[in-house]
Amino acid sequence: MSFSRVIGQQRAKRFLKQAMRRDRLPHAYLFCGIRGVGKTSTALALAMAINCVNSVEGEGCGNCASCRRLLDGNSPDFLIIASGYGTDHLEIQYTPSVSSLKGGGNILIEQIRELNRLIGFPPLGRYRISVIRGAEAMTKEAANSFLKTLEEPPPGNLFILNVTEPFDLMPTIVSRCQRVPFRPLSVNEITDYLVKKRGMSEETAMVLARISAGSLGRAILMSDGSFVERREQWLGKLVSLSGRSRDEAFEIALETGDEVRKFGLNVSADGTPGLLDMLAVWESWYRDMLVLTEKAPADLIINVDFTQVLRKRAGDYTMDQLIHSLFLLEQAEHDLKANRNVALVMEHVVFSLWKTLRCEV
């Protein structure tokens, strides 16, 4: 994985290459940005470049022994710590191929202790890079232990902390890291990748690119799983809601509340979408109708494959109804993340959306 193969992030790549040219690499970087935008891939590209014996213009050659070990996933100079596991699985890997976006779990002090044991050995190359994915998931004990490592890092070690927001980390850790921002990828960048690398149609790829909100990782997960089919079902259910009676709307609300037992909240590692994905799709629907109501540019529409239906339905809503519907969905998302009763939350939001259209709010 060279820098040239990392999609987008030109500013971040240029910044890191300049640091290598000046031989002014810090002992810790803070890679900030949403999940799935290339932070771990960039860390691997950096590990290849600084350890490559044939590096040209800040790029790893991909052929020397160091590059081959990194690409094969068996290099002790590239470690990954991730959240989502208990003490029986420390999840420290010699691998560049950690692609799943694990949302739950914490990074435990046992993992940091194992990291400290491993970095006590000298690297094979010039540097060992240790990546902590979702560093904000460190427990207080783990964060305090890692802070001591940052204060006195062993020679030849470089740490990269991947976070969404640096404010979720201890300020003392943030102050000891050099921040590198990673922006969400553009719709065109994600669409181009899905078409060329995944063989998707341009229309479907564009829909996933817009729904993924700049996260290529999320778009890939959605393309691998049943998201495309489930999305059509969700939108069909939402569109049909307006023509239902009160009793029928209540039945749909009960059915939706029951779906958590089948699909959970978040998209899983195998790409199975959850209820939060459904809410995001519904939010995109009402947002699209706002775009049409306000006569904004058509290229802002997310659900481009439903444009005709959107144009037909947009006239059924007033601006206040659309805004209220979005508020209901955002509140439901907040309640689900706050671990409220999932079935009750989903039943309430579906029935409330039906009442909003009927002006019964």
Order of alpha helices (4+ residues) and beta strands (2+ residues): alpha-beta-alpha-alpha-beta-beta-alpha-beta-alpha-beta-alpha-beta-alpha-alpha-alpha-alpha-alpha-alpha-alpha-alpha-alpha-alpha
